[in-house]
């Protein structure tokens, strides 16, 4: 049975709504709170998500569509951290939502056959555009998990002794 659309588009489309629901009712302090030194705040997660949307995933998508067998460098988390800049939770999330809406709209217009386009990833070897979409969705789920754990950590404070049994992993 032939696939009629590219994979993961519904999940990619849903990510902003899921994140918005998780963050509803949070204060500005909550958005910038870090659970420990060296760990990200919600604002920093949103900044990284916005940056990777345009400077990483969209760039790779465009290269898949315009270059024969594009070569992609390794995924570099430190480069993302270095280039993201200071976190602005509201602005970065708004920018992410706009980019995601544009990207998913663009992807919905493409024929499913472009999912078979091949590139070469320096660490993973030969990859297809469809495989990149699955990885993009996995990246989203990681960000959702991170935000959910950070929200849960903030809620735990309000639960008093009832929250003591929860083991958090932001």
N, C-alpha and C positions, 0 to 999 in steps of 0.2 A: 504494500500500500504506500503510495507516494504522499509525502508530507506536503500540505498545501501552503503552509506558512513557515517562516523561520522559527526555531525553537525559543522558548523562554520569554516570549514577548509579553505575555500576561503577567508573569512575575516581575519583569523589568518595569512594566507599566504600573504595577501595584506598589512598588517600593516607596514612593513618596507618600502615598496615602497611609501605608502601614507606619512609617516613621512619624508622620504628623499625629496619628492616633496615639502612638507611644508617648509622644512629647506633650500631649495636651495637658494643660494644668501645671506644667513646670514653670518655675520662676527663672529669671535671668541667672540668679546664683546657682540654681540647679544645672543650667546649661553649661556653666563654666567650671563646675565642681569636678575635681579630679580625685579618684579614690585613693591614689598613692602617687608618690613621685615617679615620673617616668610613664605613667598611664594616661590615656587620653580622656579628655572631657567629652561630653556630647557635642559641644561646639567644635572641638577639634576633629571628631569623627565626621561631622557634617562638612567641614572644610576639606578634608581629604576626599570625601565622596564627591563633592563638587569638582575638585581639581581633577580627579581621575576620570570623571565623566567626559570632560572635554579634552584633556591633555593626554589621555591614555586610551580609553575605549573608543571614543569617536575618531581619534587619530588612526588607530589600528583599523577600524571599520573602513575609513576612507582609503587607506592603503590597500586593504584587501580588494576594494572595488576598482582601484585605479592603477595598480601595479601588478605585473605578473610575478607570482611567488615572492611577495614582499618578505623581507627579513626583519624580525623583531628582536630587540635586545631583551635581556633578562628583566623580569619584574623587579624593580628597585624601590623598596619601601623607604629607604633613606633618602633617595632622590625626591620622592613625593613629599616627605617631611621637610626637606630643605626648600622646596619650591612652593609649598602651599602658602606660606606666610601666616600672619596672625589670624586667629579664628574670629569670625563674626557670625554667630549662629544664625541670626535671622537672614542676613544678606546671603550667606553661603547656601542656606537651605533653599531660599527663593531662587537663586541662580541654578542650583541643582535641579529643582523642579522644572524650570524652564528648559534647561538642556535635555533633561530626560524626556520631556514631552516632545521636543523636537526630534530627538534620536529615535524614540519608539515610533513616532509618526513616519519618519523616514524609513525605518526598518519594515514597517507594515506595507509600504509601497513596493518593496523589493520582491522579486520572485523567490520562491523557496530554493530554487536551483543555485542561487549565489552562496547558499550555505556550504556548498561543496568547494568553493574557491579555497585554494591552498596557499599557505604562507609557511615560513620557517622561523620557529622560535629558537633562539640560541640555547636555551636550557631544555625545552621540551621537545625539540625536533619539529617534524612536519605537523602542522595543525590546520584545521579548516575554520572557516568563518563560523560555522555552527558550533564547533567546539569552543571558540572564543565566546559565543553568546552564553553557552552553559557556564563557562568560567565567570563571565560578567554577572550572571545570576547568583553564582556562589559567592562572589564578592559582595553583592548586595545583601545576601543572607548573613554574611559575617558582620556587616555594618549594622544590620537590624538586631542581630544578637548582641553586639556591643552596646548599642543604645538601650536595648531592653534590660540588659544587666545593670547599666548605669542608672536607669530609672528605678529598677528594683532596689538597688542599693539606697537610693534616696527615699523610697517608700518604706524601706525597712526601718529607717529612723522613726517614722511615724507609727509603726506597729508596736513599738515598745518591746516588752518581753516576748510578745507573740512572734516577733521577727527573729528572735535569737537562734532558732533552728535552721534558718535559711543560710546556705553556704553560697556566697556570691562569687562570681568570677568575671568582673569587668576587666 
